[in-house]
Amino acid sequence: MAVAELESWYLADEQAIQHAIPGASYRAPPETGVIGAERTLDRLWRETAGEGPVRGGKLALAQAVAQQFDPERAKRHSASFAYFWDRITAAIQAVY
């Protein structure tokens, strides 16, 4: 469950996905929590024939996406990520 949620959060930042998977035709929908993240990633894998970071599997893809991931872009396409990010940043700001 946690992995599926993380995958849907990554898919919420289409710019990071496009950078990590060059040539992938991907546009983030209004809400990535309902698109079937694993199926979407499998489709992107097939489209690009496993080229680039995707060739290294899910861990390599996660690392490539994480390097470009922008929480503000992702918040627009994932209600659960927006909730998580806003709560965690508020908690950090309360400490500092």
MMTF fields as JSON, N, C-alpha, C and O atoms, coordinates in Angstrom:
{
  "mmtfVersion": "1.0.0",
  "mmtfProducer": "UNKNOWN",
  "numBonds": 383,
  "numAtoms": 384,
  "numGroups": 96,
  "numChains": 1,
  "numModels": 1,
  "chainsPerModel": [1],
  "groupsPerChain": [96],
  "chainIdList": ["A"],
  "bondAtomList": [4, 2, 8, 6, 12, 10, 16, 14, 20, 18, 24, 22, 28, 26, 32, 30, 36, 34, 40, 38, 44, 42, 48, 46, 52, 50, 56, 54, 60, 58, 64, 62, 68, 66, 72, 70, 76, 74, 80, 78, 84, 82, 88, 86, 92, 90, 96, 94, 100, 98, 104, 102, 108, 106, 112, 110, 116, 114, 120, 118, 124, 122, 128, 126, 132, 130, 136, 134, 140, 138, 144, 142, 148, 146, 152, 150, 156, 154, 160, 158, 164, 162, 168, 166, 172, 170, 176, 174, 180, 178, 184, 182, 188, 186, 192, 190, 196, 194, 200, 198, 204, 202, 208, 206, 212, 210, 216, 214, 220, 218, 224, 222, 228, 226, 232, 230, 236, 234, 240, 238, 244, 242, 248, 246, 252, 250, 256, 254, 260, 258, 264, 262, 268, 266, 272, 270, 276, 274, 280, 278, 284, 282, 288, 286, 292, 290, 296, 294, 300, 298, 304, 302, 308, 306, 312, 310, 316, 314, 320, 318, 324, 322, 328, 326, 332, 330, 336, 334, 340, 338, 344, 342, 348, 346, 352, 350, 356, 354, 360, 358, 364, 362, 368, 366, 372, 370, 376, 374, 380, 378],
  "bondOrderList": [1, 1, 1, 1, 1, 1, 1, 1, 1, 1, 1, 1, 1, 1, 1, 1, 1, 1, 1, 1, 1, 1, 1, 1, 1, 1, 1, 1, 1, 1, 1, 1, 1, 1, 1, 1, 1, 1, 1, 1, 1, 1, 1, 1, 1, 1, 1, 1, 1, 1, 1, 1, 1, 1, 1, 1, 1, 1, 1, 1, 1, 1, 1, 1, 1, 1, 1, 1, 1, 1, 1, 1, 1, 1, 1, 1, 1, 1, 1, 1, 1, 1, 1, 1, 1, 1, 1, 1, 1, 1, 1, 1, 1, 1, 1],
  "groupList": [{"groupName": "MET", "atomNameList": ["N", "CA", "C", "O"], "elementList": ["N", "C", "C", "O"], "formalChargeList": [0, 0, 0, 0], "bondAtomList": [1, 0, 2, 1, 3, 2], "bondOrderList": [1, 1, 2], "singleLetterCode": "M", "chemCompType": "L-PEPTIDE LINKING"}, {"groupName": "ALA", "atomNameList": ["N", "CA", "C", "O"], "elementList": ["N", "C", "C", "O"], "formalChargeList": [0, 0, 0, 0], "bondAtomList": [1, 0, 2, 1, 3, 2], "bondOrderList": [1, 1, 2], "singleLetterCode": "A", "chemCompType": "L-PEPTIDE LINKING"}, {"groupName": "VAL", "atomNameList": ["N", "CA", "C", "O"], "elementList": ["N", "C", "C", "O"], "formalChargeList": [0, 0, 0, 0], "bondAtomList": [1, 0, 2, 1, 3, 2], "bondOrderList": [1, 1, 2], "singleLetterCode": "V", "chemCompType": "L-PEPTIDE LINKING"}, {"groupName": "GLU", "atomNameList": ["N", "CA", "C", "O"], "elementList": ["N", "C", "C", "O"], "formalChargeList": [0, 0, 0, 0], "bondAtomList": [1, 0, 2, 1, 3, 2], "bondOrderList": [1, 1, 2], "singleLetterCode": "E", "chemCompType": "L-PEPTIDE LINKING"}, {"groupName": "LEU", "atomNameList": ["N", "CA", "C", "O"], "elementList": ["N", "C", "C", "O"], "formalChargeList": [0, 0, 0, 0], "bondAtomList": [1, 0, 2, 1, 3, 2], "bondOrderList": [1, 1, 2], "singleLetterCode": "L", "chemCompType": "L-PEPTIDE LINKING"}, {"groupName": "SER", "atomNameList": ["N", "CA", "C", "O"], "elementList": ["N", "C", "C", "O"], "formalChargeList": [0, 0, 0, 0], "bondAtomList": [1, 0, 2, 1, 3, 2], "bondOrderList": [1, 1, 2], "singleLetterCode": "S", "chemCompType": "L-PEPTIDE LINKING"}, {"groupName": "TRP", "atomNameList": ["N", "CA", "C", "O"], "elementList": ["N", "C", "C", "O"], "formalChargeList": [0, 0, 0, 0], "bondAtomList": [1, 0, 2, 1, 3, 2], "bondOrderList": [1, 1, 2], "singleLetterCode": "W", "chemCompType": "L-PEPTIDE LINKING"}, {"groupName": "TYR", "atomNameList": ["N", "CA", "C", "O"], "elementList": ["N", "C", "C", "O"], "formalChargeList": [0, 0, 0, 0], "bondAtomList": [1, 0, 2, 1, 3, 2], "bondOrderList": [1, 1, 2], "singleLetterCode": "Y", "chemCompType": "L-PEPTIDE LINKING"}, {"groupName": "ASP", "atomNameList": ["N", "CA", "C", "O"], "elementList": ["N", "C", "C", "O"], "formalChargeList": [0, 0, 0, 0], "bondAtomList": [1, 0, 2, 1, 3, 2], "bondOrderList": [1, 1, 2], "singleLetterCode": "D", "chemCompType": "L-PEPTIDE LINKING"}, {"groupName": "GLN", "atomNameList": ["N", "CA", "C", "O"], "elementList": ["N", "C", "C", "O"], "formalChargeList": [0, 0, 0, 0], "bondAtomList": [1, 0, 2, 1, 3, 2], "bondOrderList": [1, 1, 2], "singleLetterCode": "Q", "chemCompType": "L-PEPTIDE LINKING"}, {"groupName": "ILE", "atomNameList": ["N", "CA", "C", "O"], "elementList": ["N", "C", "C", "O"], "formalChargeList": [0, 0, 0, 0], "bondAtomList": [1, 0, 2, 1, 3, 2], "bondOrderList": [1, 1, 2], "singleLetterCode": "I", "chemCompType": "L-PEPTIDE LINKING"}, {"groupName": "HIS", "atomNameList": ["N", "CA", "C", "O"], "elementList": ["N", "C", "C", "O"], "formalChargeList": [0, 0, 0, 0], "bondAtomList": [1, 0, 2, 1, 3, 2], "bondOrderList": [1, 1, 2], "singleLetterCode": "H", "chemCompType": "L-PEPTIDE LINKING"}, {"groupName": "PRO", "atomNameList": ["N", "CA", "C", "O"], "elementList": ["N", "C", "C", "O"], "formalChargeList": [0, 0, 0, 0], "bondAtomList": [1, 0, 2, 1, 3, 2], "bondOrderList": [1, 1, 2], "singleLetterCode": "P", "chemCompType": "L-PEPTIDE LINKING"}, {"groupName": "GLY", "atomNameList": ["N", "CA", "C", "O"], "elementList": ["N", "C", "C", "O"], "formalChargeList": [0, 0, 0, 0], "bondAtomList": [1, 0, 2, 1, 3, 2], "bondOrderList": [1, 1, 2], "singleLetterCode": "G", "chemCompType": "PEPTIDE LINKING"}, {"groupName": "ARG", "atomNameList": ["N", "CA", "C", "O"], "elementList": ["N", "C", "C", "O"], "formalChargeList": [0, 0, 0, 0], "bondAtomList": [1, 0, 2, 1, 3, 2], "bondOrderList": [1, 1, 2], "singleLetterCode": "R", "chemCompType": "L-PEPTIDE LINKING"}, {"groupName": "THR", "atomNameList": ["N", "CA", "C", "O"], "elementList": ["N", "C", "C", "O"], "formalChargeList": [0, 0, 0, 0], "bondAtomList": [1, 0, 2, 1, 3, 2], "bondOrderList": [1, 1, 2], "singleLetterCode": "T", "chemCompType": "L-PEPTIDE LINKING"}, {"groupName": "LYS", "atomNameList": ["N", "CA", "C", "O"], "elementList": ["N", "C", "C", "O"], "formalChargeList": [0, 0, 0, 0], "bondAtomList": [1, 0, 2, 1, 3, 2], "bondOrderList": [1, 1, 2], "singleLetterCode": "K", "chemCompType": "L-PEPTIDE LINKING"}, {"groupName": "PHE", "atomNameList": ["N", "CA", "C", "O"], "elementList": ["N", "C", "C", "O"], "formalChargeList": [0, 0, 0, 0], "bondAtomList": [1, 0, 2, 1, 3, 2], "bondOrderList": [1, 1, 2], "singleLetterCode": "F", "chemCompType": "L-PEPTIDE LINKING"}],
  "groupTypeList": [0, 1, 2, 1, 3, 4, 3, 5, 6, 7, 4, 1, 8, 3, 9, 1, 10, 9, 11, 1, 10, 12, 13, 1, 5, 7, 14, 1, 12, 12, 3, 15, 13, 2, 10, 13, 1, 3, 14, 15, 4, 8, 14, 4, 6, 14, 3, 15, 1, 13, 3, 13, 12, 2, 14, 13, 13, 16, 4, 1, 4, 1, 9, 1, 2, 1, 9, 9, 17, 8, 12, 3, 14, 1, 16, 14, 11, 5, 1, 5, 17, 1, 7, 17, 6, 8, 14, 10, 15, 1, 1, 10, 9, 1, 2, 7],
  "groupIdList": [1, 2, 3, 4, 5, 6, 7, 8, 9, 10, 11, 12, 13, 14, 15, 16, 17, 18, 19, 20, 21, 22, 23, 24, 25, 26, 27, 28, 29, 30, 31, 32, 33, 34, 35, 36, 37, 38, 39, 40, 41, 42, 43, 44, 45, 46, 47, 48, 49, 50, 51, 52, 53, 54, 55, 56, 57, 58, 59, 60, 61, 62, 63, 64, 65, 66, 67, 68, 69, 70, 71, 72, 73, 74, 75, 76, 77, 78, 79, 80, 81, 82, 83, 84, 85, 86, 87, 88, 89, 90, 91, 92, 93, 94, 95, 96],
  "secStructList": [7, 2, 2, 2, 2, 2, 2, 2, 2, 2, 2, 6, 7, 2, 2, 2, 2, 2, 2, 2, 1, 6, 6, 7, 7, 7, 7, 7, 7, 1, 7, 4, 4, 4, 1, 7, 2, 2, 2, 2, 2, 2, 2, 2, 2, 2, 2, 6, 6, 6, 7, 4, 4, 4, 4, 4, 7, 2, 2, 2, 2, 2, 2, 2, 2, 2, 2, 2, 7, 7, 2, 2, 2, 2, 2, 6, 6, 7, 2, 2, 2, 2, 2, 2, 2, 2, 2, 2, 2, 2, 2, 2, 2, 2, 2, 7],
  "xCoordList": [0.815, 0.0, 0.864, 0.603, 1.899, 2.748, 3.493, 3.663, 3.939, 4.648, 3.71, 4.11, 2.473, 1.506, 1.241, 1.123, 1.147, 0.917, 2.113, 1.943, 3.307, 4.512, 4.59, 4.948, 4.26, 4.263, 3.264, 3.557, 2.099, 1.108, 1.585, 1.273, 2.33, 2.875, 3.912, 3.923, 4.782, 5.759, 5.059, 5.481, 4.005, 3.275, 2.571, 2.139, 2.45, 1.814, 2.695, 2.205, 3.98, 4.886, 5.281, 6.278, 4.483, 4.721, 6.065, 6.679, 6.531, 7.824, 8.953, 9.869, 8.894, 9.909, 9.848, 10.883, 8.632, 8.467, 9.038, 9.757, 8.723, 9.218, 10.737, 11.372, 11.315, 12.776, 13.382, 14.396, 12.754, 13.28, 13.061, 13.834, 12.002, 11.68, 11.579, 10.476, 12.712, 12.684, 11.872, 12.005, 11.05, 10.242, 8.898, 8.077, 8.655, 7.366, 6.282, 6.478, 5.158, 4.029, 3.162, 2.257, 3.452, 2.734, 2.316, 3.112, 1.068, 0.52, -0.192, -1.012, 0.11, -0.518, -2.0, -2.361, -2.844, -4.272, -4.549, -3.647, -5.761, -6.066, -5.785, -5.408, -5.959, -5.716, -5.046, -5.653, -3.789, -3.047, -3.382, -3.009, -4.07, -4.408, -5.39, -5.593, -6.0, -7.03, -6.653, -7.493, -5.42, -5.079, -4.466, -4.241, -4.19, -3.502, -2.043, -1.606, -1.298, 0.095, 0.949, 1.739, 0.806, 1.649, 1.371, 2.303, 0.098, -0.255, 0.298, 0.796, 0.205, 0.715, 2.223, 2.731, 2.935, 4.385, 4.738, 5.697, 3.977, 4.206, 4.013, 4.783, 2.976, 2.717, 3.891, 4.353, 4.36, 5.498, 6.738, 7.527, 6.902, 8.025, 7.966, 8.964, 6.778, 6.612, 6.814, 7.445, 6.291, 6.421, 7.875, 8.233, 8.696, 10.087, 11.03, 12.248, 10.472, 11.264, 12.301, 13.378, 11.948, 12.847, 14.129, 15.142, 14.112, 15.32, 15.497, 14.57, 16.665, 16.95, 16.89, 17.111, 16.587, 16.555, 15.565, 15.724, 14.552, 13.555, 14.205, 13.764, 15.234, 15.915, 16.398, 16.453, 16.744, 17.237, 16.151, 16.455, 14.895, 13.8, 13.223, 13.545, 12.359, 11.625, 12.534, 12.294, 13.547, 14.436, 15.171, 15.276, 15.673, 16.364, 15.404, 15.768, 14.184, 13.182, 12.886, 12.84, 12.686, 12.394, 13.531, 13.28, 14.766, 15.909, 15.939, 16.231, 15.639, 15.649, 14.531, 14.739, 13.355, 12.235, 12.532, 12.292, 13.048, 13.309, 14.262, 14.138, 15.193, 16.147, 15.471, 15.962, 14.355, 13.659, 12.326, 11.683, 11.925, 10.607, 10.419, 11.265, 9.297, 8.958, 7.64, 6.594, 7.678, 6.462, 5.328, 4.161, 5.654, 4.595, 3.878, 2.662, 4.619, 3.965, 3.116, 1.994, 3.648, 2.941, 1.67, 0.678, 1.683, 0.506, -0.725, -1.854, -0.512, -1.643, -2.336, -3.463, -1.671, -2.218, -2.417, -2.753, -2.212, -2.391, -2.851, -2.078, -4.11, -4.654, -3.935, -3.681, -3.609, -2.95, -1.534, -1.078, -0.832, 0.502, 0.414, 1.208, -0.539, -0.706, -0.946, -0.368, -1.792, -2.071, -0.795, -0.441, -0.119, 1.124, 2.143, 2.702, 2.384, 3.426, 3.101, 3.975, 1.852, 1.467, 1.611, 2.055, 1.242, 1.357, 2.828, 3.2, 3.644, 5.049, 5.79, 6.619, 5.51, 6.188, 5.704, 6.494, 4.432, 3.921, 4.589, 4.932, 4.77, 5.424, 6.872, 7.353, 7.56, 8.954, 9.041, 9.905, 8.145, 8.151, 7.825, 8.316, 7.002, 6.664, 7.881, 7.986, 8.795, 9.993, 11.02, 11.738, 11.088, 12.108, 11.492, 12.177],
  "yCoordList": [-1.191, 0.0, 1.262, 2.191, 1.3, 2.484, 2.705, 3.845, 1.626, 1.763, 2.318, 3.183, 1.837, 2.337, 3.815, 4.577, 4.224, 5.638, 6.475, 7.542, 6.001, 6.722, 6.823, 7.874, 5.751, 5.786, 6.813, 7.534, 6.889, 7.871, 9.292, 10.227, 9.46, 10.781, 11.17, 12.309, 10.239, 10.539, 10.906, 11.831, 10.194, 10.473, 11.825, 12.317, 12.425, 13.732, 14.853, 15.95, 14.587, 15.584, 15.129, 14.432, 15.538, 15.064, 15.521, 14.813, 16.678, 17.163, 16.244, 15.949, 15.795, 14.88, 13.537, 12.943, 13.062, 11.799, 11.935, 11.053, 13.027, 13.225, 13.33, 12.884, 13.906, 13.982, 12.607, 12.249, 11.839, 10.52, 9.489, 8.54, 9.68, 8.728, 9.503, 9.778, 9.853, 10.623, 9.895, 8.686, 10.641, 10.064, 9.539, 9.146, 9.523, 9.021, 10.056, 11.245, 9.609, 10.517, 10.444, 9.615, 11.319, 11.302, 12.709, 13.647, 12.834, 14.066, 13.683, 12.765, 14.364, 14.059, 14.423, 15.521, 13.511, 13.809, 14.711, 14.959, 15.198, 16.049, 15.377, 16.055, 14.065, 13.329, 12.008, 11.134, 11.861, 10.641, 9.47, 8.334, 9.721, 8.648, 7.637, 6.576, 7.951, 7.066, 6.477, 5.855, 6.658, 6.236, 4.857, 4.368, 4.222, 2.928, 3.16, 2.97, 3.569, 3.978, 2.882, 3.141, 1.671, 0.587, 0.33, 0.137, 0.328, 0.149, 1.29, 1.072, 2.494, 3.655, 3.553, 3.812, 3.18, 3.018, 1.882, 1.992, 0.801, -0.301, 0.172, -0.188, 0.982, 1.508, 2.391, 2.282, 3.25, 4.112, 3.28, 3.609, 2.205, 1.289, 0.72, 0.712, 0.242, -0.359, 0.682, 0.394, 1.886, 2.951, 3.272, 3.545, 3.24, 3.652, 2.466, 2.637, 1.274, 0.045, -0.09, -0.653, 0.44, 0.291, 1.076, 0.694, 2.169, 2.98, 3.933, 4.137, 4.508, 5.485, 4.849, 3.646, 5.664, 5.161, 4.014, 3.203, 3.946, 2.887, 1.523, 0.547, 1.449, 0.169, -0.458, -1.683, 0.349, -0.161, -0.611, -1.022, -0.544, -0.978, 0.144, 1.319, -0.255, 0.727, 1.584, 2.783, 1.003, 1.784, 2.855, 4.0, 2.493, 3.469, 4.56, 5.735, 4.164, 5.159, 6.103, 7.319, 5.552, 6.385, 7.38, 8.544, 6.926, 7.815, 8.916, 10.069, 8.571, 9.562, 10.584, 11.778, 10.119, 11.035, 11.929, 13.135, 11.356, 12.115, 13.288, 14.329, 13.131, 14.204, 15.434, 16.55, 15.245, 16.342, 16.704, 17.684, 15.918, 16.041, 17.401, 17.851, 18.045, 19.337, 19.197, 18.989, 19.308, 19.132, 20.075, 19.683, 21.293, 22.239, 21.794, 21.949, 21.247, 20.719, 19.506, 19.366, 18.635, 17.403, 17.675, 16.965, 18.679, 18.991, 19.278, 19.033, 19.788, 20.123, 18.885, 18.976, 17.725, 16.513, 15.358, 14.246, 15.615, 14.558, 15.152, 15.797, 14.926, 15.435, 14.815, 15.5, 13.53, 12.887, 13.425, 13.595, 13.696, 14.27, 15.687, 16.065, 16.47, 17.84, 17.83, 18.635, 16.928, 16.82, 16.447, 17.087, 15.409, 14.973, 16.114, 16.409, 16.75, 17.769, 18.974, 19.501, 19.402, 20.546, 20.232, 21.083, 19.023, 18.621, 18.517, 18.982, 17.919, 17.724, 19.062, 19.284, 19.943, 21.255, 22.086, 22.826, 21.988, 22.713, 22.209, 22.999, 20.903, 20.329, 20.793, 21.106, 20.841, 21.283, 22.761, 23.164, 23.559, 24.998, 25.27, 26.242, 24.421, 24.585, 24.357, 24.941, 23.507, 23.22, 24.333, 24.652, 24.91, 25.932, 27.273, 28.277],
  "zCoordList": [0.0, 0.0, 0.0, -0.764, 0.859, 0.931, -0.378, -0.809, -1.014, -2.287, -3.353, -4.132, -3.4, -4.385, -4.163, -5.123, -2.909, -2.614, -3.054, -3.646, -2.771, -3.178, -4.701, -5.233, -5.399, -6.862, -7.374, -8.328, -6.762, -7.222, -6.901, -7.639, -5.819, -5.517, -6.562, -7.027, -6.934, -7.981, -9.286, -9.98, -9.614, -10.856, -10.827, -11.869, -9.657, -9.54, -10.096, -10.365, -10.266, -10.845, -12.248, -12.438, -13.21, -14.584, -15.124, -15.922, -14.708, -15.198, -14.728, -15.496, -13.481, -12.96, -13.688, -13.991, -13.965, -14.694, -16.103, -16.571, -16.771, -18.137, -18.162, -19.118, -17.139, -17.073, -16.823, -17.422, -15.933, -15.577, -16.678, -16.813, -17.465, -18.532, -19.844, -20.317, -20.43, -21.676, -22.75, -22.941, -23.427, -24.5, -24.043, -24.872, -22.75, -22.248, -22.494, -22.24, -22.979, -23.173, -21.925, -21.829, -20.976, -19.706, -19.32, -19.362, -18.948, -18.391, -17.102, -17.096, -16.031, -14.748, -14.8, -15.224, -14.374, -14.301, -13.099, -12.299, -12.962, -11.814, -10.47, -9.515, -10.379, -9.127, -9.455, -10.073, -9.04, -9.364, -8.454, -8.75, -7.365, -6.444, -7.006, -6.415, -8.135, -8.69, -10.052, -10.702, -10.489, -11.861, -11.966, -13.073, -10.847, -10.92, -11.241, -12.376, -10.24, -10.433, -11.034, -11.942, -10.549, -11.067, -12.55, -13.33, -12.939, -14.357, -15.204, -16.308, -14.679, -15.418, -15.604, -16.695, -14.557, -14.677, -15.632, -16.396, -15.596, -16.542, -17.983, -18.874, -18.198, -19.549, -19.999, -21.135, -19.12, -19.462, -19.751, -20.638, -18.998, -19.212, -20.627, -21.347, -21.018, -22.363, -23.451, -24.468, -23.258, -24.261, -24.564, -25.71, -23.55, -23.716, -23.841, -23.892, -23.89, -24.031, -22.91, -23.104, -21.736, -20.592, -20.71, -20.123, -21.456, -21.623, -20.45, -19.666, -20.331, -19.285, -17.908, -17.763, -16.884, -15.512, -15.316, -14.403, -16.164, -16.036, -16.202, -15.596, -17.006, -17.259, -15.951, -15.843, -14.969, -13.7, -12.745, -11.625, -13.154, -12.303, -11.456, -11.633, -10.53, -9.737, -8.865, -8.718, -8.298, -7.437, -8.241, -7.8, -9.402, -10.254, -10.717, -10.778, -11.039, -11.448, -10.287, -10.472, -9.098, -7.928, -7.679, -7.369, -7.813, -7.609, -8.66, -8.341, -9.912, -10.99, -10.81, -11.021, -10.422, -10.209, -9.01, -9.065, -7.937, -6.715, -6.96, -6.314, -7.872, -8.155, -8.747, -8.578, -9.436, -10.098, -9.426, -9.802, -8.444, -7.833, -7.167, -6.395, -7.479, -6.898, -6.136, -6.75, -4.822, -4.032, -4.438, -4.409, -4.809, -5.193, -6.472, -6.586, -7.422, -8.632, -8.282, -8.769, -7.443, -7.087, -6.296, -6.463, -5.449, -4.637, -5.498, -5.072, -6.687, -7.573, -8.138, -8.624, -8.078, -8.695, -7.712, -8.121, -6.424, -5.435, -4.107, -3.398, -3.788, -2.528, -1.331, -0.34, -1.414, -0.281, -0.102, 1.029, -1.207, -1.078, -0.524, 0.338, -1.005, -0.506, 1.002, 1.732, 1.461, 2.888, 3.656, 4.646, 3.181, 3.82, 3.86, 4.917, 2.727, 2.629, 3.512, 4.199, 3.489, 4.309, 5.798, 6.569, 6.204, 7.606, 8.03, 9.108, 7.199, 7.574, 7.601, 8.483, 6.666, 6.678, 7.85, 8.436, 8.212, 9.372, 10.653, 11.532, 10.753, 11.933, 12.023, 13.112, 10.912, 10.9, 11.27, 12.049, 10.709, 11.008, 12.474, 13.047, 13.081, 14.496, 15.388, 16.466, 14.935, 15.713, 15.562, 16.509, 14.398, 14.133, 14.191, 13.996]
}
